[in-house]
Amino acid sequence: MKLNIVIPCFNEEEVLHETNRQLTELVDSMIKEKLLTECIILYVDDGSEDHTWEIIEELQTTNPYAHGLKLAHNVGHQNALWAGLEQSVGKCDAVVTMDADLQHDIHKIQDMVVAYQAGYEVVYGIRNSRSNDSGFKKRTALSFYKLMQKMGVDLIPNHADFRLLGKNALQALLEFPERNLFLRGMVRLLGFKENYVYFDCNERFAGKSKYSTKRMFSFAVDGITSFSVQPLRIITLIGVVCLGVAVAEMIYIIVAYFQGRTIQGWASLLFSVWFLGGLLLFSIGVVGEYIGKIYKEVKRRPRYIIEKQI
C-alpha cells in the first residue's frame, strides 16, 4: 500500500524537524510491519515568512520520504491542504492529512491505515476531549459545532482535518469545483463508507497557534455560508415578525386615535428607527456574505499558485 501524508505548514520552523523525525520513525515501523510499501510525507509551505521552506529543502535531501511543495503566497489552511491533495491524486492508495504541530496523535495513522485496508474509504480522527484548550477556545469550539448542526450542516464534532481518504474518496472530493473550501463539510458529502479513530490531543510541540480569534471566526462564517442557507431564512422570518409588529402597532394607533387618546410617539419612533435600521444593515451584511461567495466562485481564480516543488 502506498500512503501520502499531507502537512500544510505556515511558519512552522520550530516544530518541523521533530515532526519529520516522529513521522519517519512511524513510517519505518509501518513498512517493517508490511502495512505500507511506500510513503511520501508532503510538506506544503503556505507562504511562510520564516525558514520553513529552507528546512523542508533540507529534509528532502536527507530523508527519502520527505517531499516539498512551496506555494507562491499564503492562501490559507484549507487551500494548502487542497494543493497537497491534488498533488497526491493518482500517486497513492490513500492520503492522510494532519497539522504540523504534533497535536494530532500520529500513531493513530496506523489505525487509519488498518481501517482503510478493512474497506473504509474515509477515516476520521476525532478528539476524545478538549482538555488542552483554553476555556474560551473550548466554549467557542463547542458552540460552533452546535450552531452548525442547528444550521443543518452535517459535521462531526471534535474532528478537525486529521483524516484518511482512500483513492476513490480523494478523486471524488477533487471533483468539487468550489473555491470557498470547507473540507470538514465537503468530505461528509462524499457518501463513502466511513470509520472513526479517537485520539487524545497533545500539547503543541513548539511555536504558537496560527488560528487567531479572527481566523476562527472567519472559518466559522465560511463553514456556515458554504453549507447552509439557513441565515437567509432566518432573515426572512425576522422580516415577517417585524411586519407583524408593524401591523399591530398600526392597529393600536388607529384605535387610540378614535378613542381620542394622545399618542406620544417620540421614544417609540426613535427606537423603531434605530432597531429597524440596525436590523436592515445586519441583514444586508448576511446577504452580502453570500453574494461575496458567488463573486469568488464565478471568477474561477486558481486556489493556489505553486512556486517550487521538490
C-alpha positions in Angstrom: 0.0 0.0 0.0 1.2 3.5 -0.9 0.4 6.3 1.5 0.8 10.0 1.2 0.8 12.2 4.3 0.0 15.9 3.5 1.0 18.5 6.1 0.3 22.2 5.5 2.9 24.4 7.1 2.8 28.1 7.9 5.7 29.5 9.9 6.5 26.1 11.4 10.3 26.2 11.6 10.3 25.4 15.4 8.5 22.1 15.0 9.3 20.7 11.6 12.4 18.7 12.5 10.6 16.9 15.3 7.5 16.3 13.2 9.7 14.8 10.5 11.6 12.7 13.0 8.5 11.2 14.6 6.8 10.6 11.2 9.9 8.9 9.8 10.0 6.5 12.8 6.3 5.7 12.3 6.6 5.1 8.6 9.7 2.9 9.1 7.7 0.9 11.6 4.7 0.5 9.3 6.8 -0.6 6.4 8.6 -3.1 8.6 5.2 -4.5 9.7 4.2 -4.6 6.0 1.3 -2.2 6.4 2.9 0.0 3.8 5.2 -0.5 0.8 5.9 3.2 0.1 5.2 6.5 1.8 5.5 10.2 0.9 5.4 12.9 3.5 4.4 16.0 1.6 5.1 19.3 3.4 3.1 22.2 1.8 4.7 25.6 2.6 1.8 28.0 2.7 3.7 31.2 2.1 5.7 31.0 5.3 7.7 34.1 6.4 10.3 32.2 8.4 12.7 29.4 7.5 10.1 26.8 6.9 10.9 26.2 3.3 14.6 26.0 3.9 14.0 23.3 6.5 11.8 21.4 4.0 14.5 21.5 1.4 17.0 20.2 4.0 14.7 17.4 5.0 14.2 16.4 1.3 17.9 15.9 0.9 18.3 13.8 4.0 15.0 11.9 4.2 13.7 9.5 1.5 10.1 10.1 2.5 10.2 14.0 2.6 8.8 16.0 -0.3 8.1 19.7 -0.5 5.6 22.0 -2.2 6.1 25.7 -1.9 3.1 28.0 -2.7 3.8 31.5 -4.0 1.9 33.2 -1.2 -0.3 32.4 1.8 -3.6 31.0 0.6 -4.9 29.6 3.9 -5.0 26.2 5.6 -7.8 24.8 3.5 -6.3 25.7 0.2 -2.9 24.5 1.2 -4.5 21.1 2.1 -6.2 21.1 -1.3 -2.9 21.7 -3.0 -1.4 18.7 -1.3 -4.4 16.5 -2.1 -4.2 17.5 -5.8 -0.5 16.6 -5.8 -1.4 13.2 -4.3 -4.2 12.0 -6.5 -3.2 9.1 -8.7 0.1 8.6 -6.8 -1.1 6.7 -3.8 -3.7 4.3 -2.5 -4.7 6.7 0.4 -3.8 10.1 1.8 -3.7 11.3 5.4 -4.0 15.0 6.2 -2.7 16.4 9.5 -1.3 19.5 11.1 2.4 20.1 11.6 2.3 21.0 15.3 2.0 17.3 16.5 -1.2 17.9 18.3 -2.7 15.1 16.2 -1.6 11.7 17.5 0.5 10.5 14.6 0.4 6.9 15.9 -3.3 6.8 15.0 -2.3 6.9 11.3 -1.6 3.2 11.7 -5.1 2.6 12.9 -6.4 4.6 10.0 -4.5 2.5 7.5 -5.8 -0.7 9.1 -9.4 0.7 8.8 -8.7 1.6 5.1 -7.5 -1.9 4.4 -10.7 -3.2 6.1 -12.7 -1.4 3.4 -13.3 2.1 4.8 -12.7 4.9 2.3 -12.9 7.7 4.8 -11.4 7.5 8.3 -11.9 10.5 10.7 -9.6 11.4 13.6 -11.8 12.6 16.4 -10.5 14.2 19.7 -11.6 12.4 22.9 -11.7 15.8 24.7 -10.6 19.4 24.5 -8.8 19.4 27.9 -5.7 21.1 26.4 -7.7 24.0 25.0 -8.3 27.3 26.9 -11.7 27.8 28.4 -12.5 30.4 25.7 -11.5 28.1 22.8 -13.3 25.1 24.3 -16.6 27.1 24.6 -16.3 28.6 21.2 -15.5 25.3 19.5 -18.4 23.5 21.1 -20.7 26.4 20.3 -19.5 26.3 16.7 -20.4 22.7 16.3 -23.8 23.2 17.9 -24.5 26.2 15.7 -23.5 24.3 12.6 -25.8 21.4 13.4 -28.7 23.8 14.0 -28.0 25.4 10.6 -28.4 21.9 9.0 -24.7 21.4 8.3 -23.6 17.7 8.7 -20.4 17.9 10.8 -18.6 15.5 13.1 -17.9 17.2 16.5 -14.3 17.5 17.6 -13.0 16.5 14.1 -10.6 18.9 12.5 -8.6 18.0 9.4 -6.9 14.8 10.7 -8.3 12.1 8.4 -7.6 9.4 5.8 -9.1 9.4 2.3 -8.9 6.4 0.1 -8.0 7.0 -3.6 -11.7 6.7 -4.6 -12.8 9.3 -2.0 -9.9 11.6 -2.9 -10.7 11.5 -6.6 -14.4 12.2 -5.8 -13.5 15.1 -3.4 -11.3 16.8 -6.0 -14.3 16.9 -8.4 -15.9 19.6 -6.2 -15.4 22.8 -8.2 -16.0 25.3 -5.5 -13.4 27.9 -4.4 -14.8 28.5 -0.9 -13.4 25.4 0.7 -14.7 23.9 3.9 -13.3 20.4 3.8 -14.9 19.2 7.0 -18.3 19.6 5.4 -17.3 18.6 1.9 -15.9 15.2 2.9 -19.2 14.3 4.7 -20.9 14.8 1.3 -19.0 12.1 -0.4 -21.1 9.2 1.0 -18.3 6.6 1.1 -18.0 4.0 3.9 -16.7 5.8 7.0 -14.9 4.8 10.2 -13.6 6.7 13.2 -10.4 6.8 15.2 -10.3 8.5 18.6 -7.2 10.2 20.0 -6.1 12.4 22.8 -4.9 15.7 21.6 -1.3 16.6 22.5 0.0 19.9 23.5 1.5 21.9 20.6 5.2 20.8 20.4 6.6 24.3 19.7 5.6 27.7 18.4 2.2 29.4 18.5 -1.1 28.5 17.0 -1.8 30.3 13.7 -5.5 30.3 14.4 -6.3 33.7 15.9 -9.8 34.5 17.1 -10.3 36.5 13.9 -9.3 33.5 11.8 -11.5 31.1 13.8 -14.5 33.5 13.4 -13.8 33.8 9.6 -13.6 30.0 9.4 -16.9 29.6 11.2 -18.6 32.1 8.8 -17.2 30.3 5.8 -18.5 27.0 7.1 -22.0 28.3 7.7 -22.3 30.2 4.5 -20.8 27.5 2.3 -23.2 24.8 3.5 -26.4 26.4 4.7 -28.9 28.9 3.5 -30.5 29.0 7.0 -29.2 32.5 7.8 -31.2 33.8 4.8 -34.3 32.0 6.0 -33.8 33.5 9.5 -33.7 37.0 7.9 -37.0 36.2 6.1 -38.5 35.1 9.4 -37.3 38.2 11.2 -38.8 40.3 8.4 -42.2 38.6 8.8 -42.1 39.2 12.6 -41.2 42.8 12.1 -44.1 43.2 9.6 -46.5 41.6 12.2 -45.3 44.1 14.9 -45.7 47.0 12.5 -49.3 45.9 11.6 -50.2 45.5 15.3 -48.7 48.9 16.1 -50.7 50.5 13.2 -53.9 49.0 14.6 -53.1 50.3 18.1 -52.5 53.8 16.7 -55.8 53.8 14.8 -57.8 52.6 17.8 -56.0 55.2 20.0 -56.9 57.9 17.5 -60.6 57.2 17.5 -60.6 57.0 21.3 -59.1 60.4 21.5 -56.0 59.4 23.4 -52.8 61.4 22.9 -50.1 59.4 21.1 -46.7 60.2 22.4 -44.5 58.7 19.6 -41.2 60.3 20.2 -39.4 57.4 22.1 -41.1 54.7 20.1 -40.3 56.4 16.8 -36.6 56.6 17.7 -36.5 53.1 18.9 -38.2 51.8 15.8 -35.8 53.8 13.5 -32.7 52.5 15.3 -33.9 48.9 15.7 -35.1 48.5 12.1 -32.0 50.4 10.7 -29.7 48.0 12.6 -31.7 45.0 11.5 -31.6 46.1 7.9 -27.8 46.6 8.0 -27.3 43.2 9.6 -29.5 41.6 7.0 -27.7 43.3 4.2 -24.4 42.1 5.6 -25.6 38.4 5.7 -26.9 38.6 2.2 -23.6 40.3 1.1 -21.6 37.4 2.5 -23.4 35.1 0.2 -23.1 37.5 -2.8 -19.4 37.7 -2.0 -19.0 33.9 -2.2 -20.9 33.9 -5.5 -18.4 36.7 -6.7 -15.4 34.5 -5.8 -16.9 31.4 -7.4 -17.8 33.0 -10.8 -14.3 34.4 -11.2 -12.8 30.9 -11.0 -9.4 32.1 -9.9 -6.9 29.4 -9.0 -7.0 28.3 -5.4 -3.2 28.5 -5.2 0.0 29.0 -7.3 2.9 26.7 -7.0 6.3 28.4 -6.8 8.5 25.4 -6.3 8.2 21.6 -5.9 10.8 19.2 -4.7 
